[in-house]
């Protein structure tokens, strides 16, 4: 097979690539990964190789650039992890009471009939307008508003019942019993 393009003999350059990668990474599996990534990048960008150019130099420069990209990525990741660590240290976990309250609200919402839950979700959680939500559900706007009203009333009833039970059954340690504000 006689081709006008010069032979793209990457296999003959593997020794040089591996040696250079080991010198950059201090050996080990990182060097092999670096060579692999460089070869993938070289294959993806083979159109940029100039005919008659120095293949070895081109591949070594790609390997070097992949190494630099990795180092930058690792530094950036380390900085993000450090920042996340600082945020975690300053964050305050949700109190048990808050977690229980959220679970109660979730249960009350999920206990609503599906039609009311869908209508309330689209308007109150997703922030859609009444007309948009009605179109999505394929119902008139008045029906949507009625479902939302019934859903809100059911949630208020649950809320009022829980507030009354909290007043009757919860005591603040070291405090006085009284209405919950």
C-alpha positions as CSV (number, residue, x, y, z in Angstrom):
1,X,0.0,0.0,0.0
2,X,1.6,3.2,-1.2
3,X,0.4,6.3,0.6
4,X,1.3,9.9,0.1
5,X,1.0,10.6,3.8
6,X,4.1,9.9,6.0
7,X,3.9,7.0,8.4
8,X,2.5,8.0,11.8
9,X,4.6,5.5,13.8
10,X,3.6,6.1,17.4
11,X,4.6,2.7,18.6
12,X,8.3,3.5,17.8
13,X,8.0,6.5,20.2
14,X,6.6,4.6,23.2
15,X,10.0,4.2,24.8
16,X,10.7,7.9,24.8
17,X,7.2,8.8,25.9
18,X,7.4,6.3,28.8
19,X,10.9,7.6,29.9
20,X,9.7,11.2,29.9
21,X,6.5,10.4,31.7
22,X,8.4,8.5,34.4
23,X,10.7,11.5,34.9
24,X,7.7,13.9,35.2
25,X,5.7,11.7,37.5
26,X,8.5,9.9,39.5
27,X,7.5,6.6,37.9
28,X,4.6,4.3,38.7
29,X,1.2,3.9,37.3
30,X,0.8,7.7,36.9
31,X,3.5,7.5,34.2
32,X,1.5,4.9,32.2
33,X,-1.7,6.8,32.6
34,X,0.0,9.9,31.4
35,X,1.3,8.2,28.3
36,X,-2.1,6.8,27.6
37,X,-3.8,10.1,27.9
38,X,-1.1,11.8,25.7
39,X,-1.6,9.1,23.0
40,X,-5.4,9.6,23.2
41,X,-4.9,13.4,22.8
42,X,-2.4,12.9,20.0
43,X,-4.9,10.6,18.1
44,X,-7.7,13.1,18.6
45,X,-5.5,15.9,17.2
46,X,-3.6,14.0,14.6
47,X,-4.7,16.5,12.0
48,X,-2.5,19.1,13.6
49,X,0.6,17.1,13.0
50,X,2.6,18.8,10.2
51,X,3.7,16.5,7.4
52,X,7.4,16.0,7.7
53,X,7.5,17.3,11.2
54,X,9.3,15.7,14.1
55,X,6.8,13.1,15.4
56,X,8.8,12.4,18.6
57,X,9.0,16.1,19.5
58,X,5.2,16.5,18.8
59,X,4.3,13.6,21.0
60,X,6.6,14.7,23.8
61,X,5.1,18.2,23.8
62,X,1.6,16.6,23.9
63,X,2.7,14.5,26.9
64,X,4.2,17.5,28.6
65,X,1.0,19.5,28.0
66,X,-1.2,16.7,29.4
67,X,1.1,16.6,32.5
68,X,0.7,20.3,33.0
69,X,-3.1,20.1,32.6
70,X,-3.2,17.3,35.2
71,X,-1.1,19.3,37.6
72,X,-3.3,22.4,37.2
73,X,-6.4,20.2,37.6
74,X,-5.0,18.6,40.8
75,X,-4.1,22.0,42.3
76,X,-7.6,23.3,41.5
77,X,-9.2,20.2,43.0
78,X,-7.1,20.5,46.1
79,X,-8.1,24.1,46.5
80,X,-11.8,23.2,46.1
81,X,-11.5,20.4,48.6
82,X,-9.8,22.7,51.1
83,X,-12.5,25.3,50.6
84,X,-15.2,22.7,51.0
85,X,-13.4,21.5,54.2
86,X,-13.6,25.0,55.6
87,X,-17.2,25.3,54.7
88,X,-18.0,21.9,56.4
89,X,-16.3,23.0,59.5
90,X,-18.3,26.2,59.7
91,X,-21.6,24.5,58.8
92,X,-24.0,23.7,61.5
93,X,-25.9,20.5,61.1
94,X,-29.7,20.5,61.2
95,X,-31.1,20.0,64.6
96,X,-33.1,16.8,65.2
97,X,-36.2,18.9,65.6
98,X,-35.7,20.5,62.2
99,X,-35.1,17.1,60.5
100,X,-38.2,15.7,62.1
101,X,-40.2,18.7,61.1
102,X,-39.1,18.4,57.5
103,X,-40.0,14.7,57.5
104,X,-43.5,15.5,58.8
105,X,-44.0,18.1,56.1
106,X,-42.8,15.7,53.4
107,X,-45.2,13.0,54.7
108,X,-48.2,15.4,54.8
109,X,-47.4,16.5,51.2
110,X,-47.1,12.9,50.0
111,X,-50.3,12.0,51.8
112,X,-52.2,14.5,49.6
113,X,-54.2,13.0,46.7
114,X,-52.1,12.8,43.6
115,X,-54.1,15.5,41.7
116,X,-53.7,18.0,44.6
117,X,-50.0,17.1,45.0
118,X,-49.3,17.6,41.3
119,X,-51.1,21.0,41.2
120,X,-49.4,22.2,44.3
121,X,-46.0,21.0,43.2
122,X,-46.1,22.7,39.9
123,X,-47.2,26.1,41.3
124,X,-45.6,26.2,44.8
125,X,-42.4,24.3,44.2
126,X,-41.7,24.6,40.5
127,X,-42.9,28.2,40.4
128,X,-45.1,27.9,37.3
129,X,-48.0,30.2,36.8
130,X,-51.5,28.9,37.1
131,X,-52.1,28.9,33.3
132,X,-48.8,27.0,32.7
133,X,-49.6,24.4,35.4
134,X,-53.1,24.0,34.1
135,X,-51.8,23.4,30.6
136,X,-49.3,20.8,31.8
137,X,-52.0,19.0,33.7
138,X,-54.6,19.4,30.9
139,X,-57.2,20.9,33.2
140,X,-59.0,24.3,33.4
141,X,-57.4,27.0,35.5
142,X,-60.3,27.0,37.9
143,X,-59.9,23.2,38.6
144,X,-56.2,23.8,39.2
145,X,-57.0,26.6,41.7
146,X,-59.5,24.4,43.4
147,X,-57.0,21.6,43.8
148,X,-54.4,23.9,45.1
149,X,-56.8,25.4,47.6
150,X,-57.9,22.0,48.9
151,X,-54.2,20.9,49.1
152,X,-53.2,24.0,51.1
153,X,-56.2,23.6,53.4
154,X,-55.3,19.9,54.0
155,X,-51.7,21.0,54.8
156,X,-52.9,23.8,57.1
157,X,-55.2,21.3,58.9
158,X,-52.2,19.0,59.5
159,X,-50.1,22.0,60.6
160,X,-52.8,23.2,63.0
161,X,-53.2,19.7,64.4
162,X,-49.5,19.3,64.9
163,X,-49.1,22.7,66.5
164,X,-51.9,21.9,69.0
165,X,-50.3,18.6,69.8
166,X,-46.9,20.2,70.2
167,X,-48.4,22.6,72.7
168,X,-50.1,19.8,74.6
169,X,-47.3,17.3,74.6
170,X,-43.9,19.0,74.3
171,X,-42.2,20.5,77.3
172,X,-39.1,22.7,77.1
173,X,-36.6,21.4,79.6
174,X,-35.7,24.1,82.1
175,X,-38.5,26.3,80.7
176,X,-42.1,27.0,81.3
177,X,-45.0,25.3,79.5
178,X,-46.9,27.7,77.4
179,X,-48.2,28.3,74.0
180,X,-45.7,27.7,71.2
181,X,-45.1,30.9,69.4
